[in-house]
């Protein structure tokens, strides 16, 4: 289905019946990231809600960096829940989808039942790691430069993107990013939310997450330190669980689907 959220059309797939569960992808994916999780979660009795977040997949791609501040895709998720008549849902996110899940847990706690963050920890824990995480985040600074970043990623048949991301479904992802305006829309998530003054300026004051929360990090992640995930416990007053997966890289829903499915089914009440 397609849901209007303040003039932006959001593509959403809803499958199954039962307790509602929202799956949020990140850069450079679409809802397709969760292809290995949806069947297992539906079989376990969940109503699984998978949007293409704004700027990705088949959803609308508004122009301008200002359209991608987390409060706006956060509003898209709440608009989806409102459209479906859902008061509270489990929220699971990966990459920027995990950042969005944290945002919802912080600022809309009444709508989040259980929260799962894959790869990306709480924003204050991310900042607290300091130089070690900043070194891994070098690409976030490159992505600030419109035109330069687009060329760096796409030149020579996307050679830099292929080498940097090591994405297991790289050809399909590139096909999505090659749609008119798609690459810039996807990069605008970085330009709106992790500009240098955000990463290097004084930290925000944020209320703690009260939902039961699980953070999952994989040892092969090229972009994120373990400390930014394990340190997220300091910002959660609800029950906290940390899981470390040995081996997989950043794209754990695709690289280690059975492990991710087992953790989700063990943690999320159905």
C-alpha positions in Angstrom: 0.0 0.0 0.0 1.0 3.6 -0.3 0.4 6.1 2.6 0.5 9.8 2.3 2.7 11.4 5.0 2.6 15.2 4.7 2.6 15.0 1.0 5.3 12.3 0.7 4.0 8.9 -0.6 5.5 6.1 1.5 5.4 2.5 0.1 4.6 0.0 2.7 4.2 -3.8 2.7 2.1 -5.3 5.5 2.1 -9.1 5.9 0.6 -11.4 8.5 -1.7 -11.0 11.5 -0.8 -10.6 15.1 1.3 -8.3 17.2 2.5 -5.4 15.0 6.2 -5.2 14.2 7.9 -2.5 12.1 11.1 -3.2 10.2 13.2 -0.1 9.3 16.0 -0.4 6.7 18.9 2.1 6.3 21.3 3.3 3.6 21.5 2.3 0.8 18.7 -0.3 1.1 14.9 -0.5 0.8 12.4 -2.7 2.6 13.9 -5.5 0.5 16.7 -5.7 3.2 14.3 -7.7 5.4 13.4 -10.4 2.8 14.8 -13.1 5.1 13.1 -11.9 8.2 9.6 -11.3 7.1 8.6 -15.0 6.4 10.0 -16.1 9.8 8.3 -13.3 11.7 4.9 -13.8 9.9 5.1 -17.6 10.7 5.7 -16.7 14.3 2.5 -14.7 14.4 3.5 -11.1 13.9 1.9 -8.5 11.6 5.1 -7.3 9.8 5.1 -3.7 8.5 8.0 -2.9 6.1 8.2 0.6 4.6 10.6 1.9 2.0 11.7 4.9 4.0 11.4 8.3 2.2 14.2 8.7 -0.4 14.5 4.9 -0.9 12.9 2.2 -3.0 9.5 3.0 -4.3 8.7 5.7 -1.7 8.6 9.5 -2.5 11.9 11.3 -2.8 11.4 14.9 -1.8 14.1 17.4 -2.9 16.2 19.3 -0.4 18.3 18.2 2.5 15.7 19.6 5.0 13.2 16.9 4.0 15.4 14.1 5.6 15.9 15.2 9.2 14.9 12.2 11.4 11.8 13.8 12.8 10.3 13.7 9.2 10.8 9.9 8.5 9.9 9.5 12.2 6.6 11.2 11.3 6.2 8.8 8.3 6.4 5.8 10.6 3.8 7.3 13.0 1.6 8.1 10.0 1.8 4.4 8.9 0.9 3.2 12.4 -2.0 5.7 12.5 -3.2 4.6 9.1 -3.2 1.0 10.3 -4.9 1.9 13.6 -1.9 0.7 15.6 -1.2 2.3 19.0 2.1 0.5 19.8 4.4 -1.7 17.8 7.8 -3.4 18.1 10.3 -1.4 16.2 13.4 -3.0 14.6 16.0 -1.0 12.7 19.3 -1.5 10.9 21.8 1.2 10.0 20.0 4.5 9.6 16.8 2.5 10.3 18.3 1.8 13.7 19.0 5.5 14.3 15.4 6.1 13.4 14.3 3.4 15.8 16.3 5.1 18.6 14.7 8.4 17.7 11.2 6.9 18.0 12.1 5.2 21.3 13.3 8.6 22.6 10.6 10.9 21.4 7.6 8.7 20.9 7.9 6.2 23.7 4.2 5.6 23.9 4.3 4.1 20.4 7.3 1.7 20.9 6.7 -1.6 22.6 10.1 -3.3 22.2 13.1 -1.8 20.3 15.8 -3.6 18.5 18.8 -1.7 17.0 21.1 -3.6 14.6 24.6 -2.2 14.0 23.9 1.5 15.0 23.8 2.4 18.7 22.2 5.2 20.6 23.2 8.6 19.2 24.9 9.7 22.4 26.8 6.4 22.7 27.9 6.8 19.1 29.3 10.3 19.9 31.0 9.1 23.1 33.3 6.7 21.3 35.2 9.6 19.9 38.1 9.3 17.4 37.9 5.5 16.9 34.3 5.9 15.6 35.0 9.0 13.7 37.8 7.3 11.8 35.4 4.5 10.8 32.8 7.2 9.9 35.1 9.0 7.3 32.5 8.4 4.6 29.9 10.4 6.4 32.1 13.5 5.9 32.6 12.7 2.2 28.8 12.3 1.8 28.3 15.9 2.9 29.6 17.2 -0.5 26.8 17.1 -3.0 27.9 16.2 -6.4 31.3 15.0 -5.2 29.9 12.1 -3.2 27.5 11.2 -6.0 30.4 11.0 -8.5 32.7 9.2 -6.1 30.1 6.5 -5.5 28.9 6.0 -9.1 32.0 6.6 -11.3 33.5 3.6 -13.1 30.4 1.4 -12.9 30.1 2.2 -9.2 33.5 0.8 -8.4 34.0 2.8 -5.2 30.6 1.9 -3.9 31.1 -1.8 -4.6 34.5 -1.8 -2.9 33.5 0.3 0.1 30.1 -1.2 0.9 30.8 -4.9 0.1 27.0 -5.1 0.0 25.8 -8.7 -0.6 23.0 -7.5 -3.0 25.0 -4.8 -4.6 23.7 -5.0 -8.2 20.1 -4.7 -7.0 20.9 -1.8 -4.7 22.7 0.1 -7.5 19.7 -0.4 -9.8 17.6 1.4 -7.2 20.1 4.2 -6.7 20.3 4.8 -10.4 16.7 5.9 -10.6 16.5 9.6 -11.2 17.2 11.5 -7.9 17.5 8.4 -5.8 21.2 8.6 -4.9 21.0 12.2 -3.8 17.9 11.5 -1.8 19.6 8.7 0.0 22.7 10.7 0.7 20.5 13.5 2.1 19.9 11.4 5.1 23.6 11.9 6.0 23.5 15.6 5.1 20.5 16.2 7.3 21.5 14.2 10.3 25.2 13.7 10.6 26.7 16.9 9.4 30.1 17.8 11.0 28.6 20.3 13.4 26.3 17.5 14.6 29.1 15.0 15.1 31.6 17.4 16.6 29.5 20.0 18.4 28.2 19.8 21.9 26.1 16.7 22.6 22.3 16.9 22.7 20.4 16.3 25.9 18.0 13.4 25.3 15.6 11.5 27.6 16.4 7.8 28.1 14.7 5.0 26.2 12.2 3.3 28.4 11.2 0.4 26.1 12.9 -3.0 26.5 15.8 -2.7 24.1 18.2 -5.1 22.4 21.3 -3.9 20.6 23.1 -6.2 18.1 26.6 -5.7 16.7 28.6 -7.9 14.3 32.3 -8.3 14.5 32.9 -7.8 10.8 31.2 -4.4 10.7 33.5 -2.0 8.7 31.6 1.2 9.7 30.8 0.9 13.4 32.7 0.1 16.6 31.4 -2.3 19.3 31.6 0.4 21.9 29.0 2.6 20.3 26.5 -0.3 20.6 27.5 -1.8 24.0 27.7 1.7 25.5 24.0 2.3 24.5 23.0 0.6 27.8 23.8 3.9 29.6 20.9 5.5 27.7 18.2 2.9 28.3 16.3 2.7 31.5 14.1 -0.2 30.3 15.5 -3.8 30.2 18.7 -3.9 28.1 20.2 -6.8 26.2 23.3 -6.8 24.1 24.2 -9.4 21.5 27.6 -9.7 19.7 27.5 -11.8 16.5 30.8 -13.3 15.4 31.7 -13.1 11.8 29.2 -11.2 9.7 29.8 -7.8 8.3 27.6 -4.7 8.4 24.6 -6.2 6.5 23.7 -8.8 9.1 20.0 -9.2 8.1 21.3 -10.5 4.7 24.6 -12.1 5.8 23.4 -13.9 9.0 19.6 -14.1 8.6 19.2 -17.2 10.8 21.0 -15.6 13.7 19.1 -12.4 13.3 15.8 -14.2 13.1 16.6 -16.3 16.2 17.5 -13.2 18.2 14.4 -11.3 17.1 12.0 -14.2 17.9 13.7 -14.8 21.3 13.5 -11.1 22.3 10.2 -9.9 20.9 7.0 -11.0 22.6 4.4 -12.2 20.2 
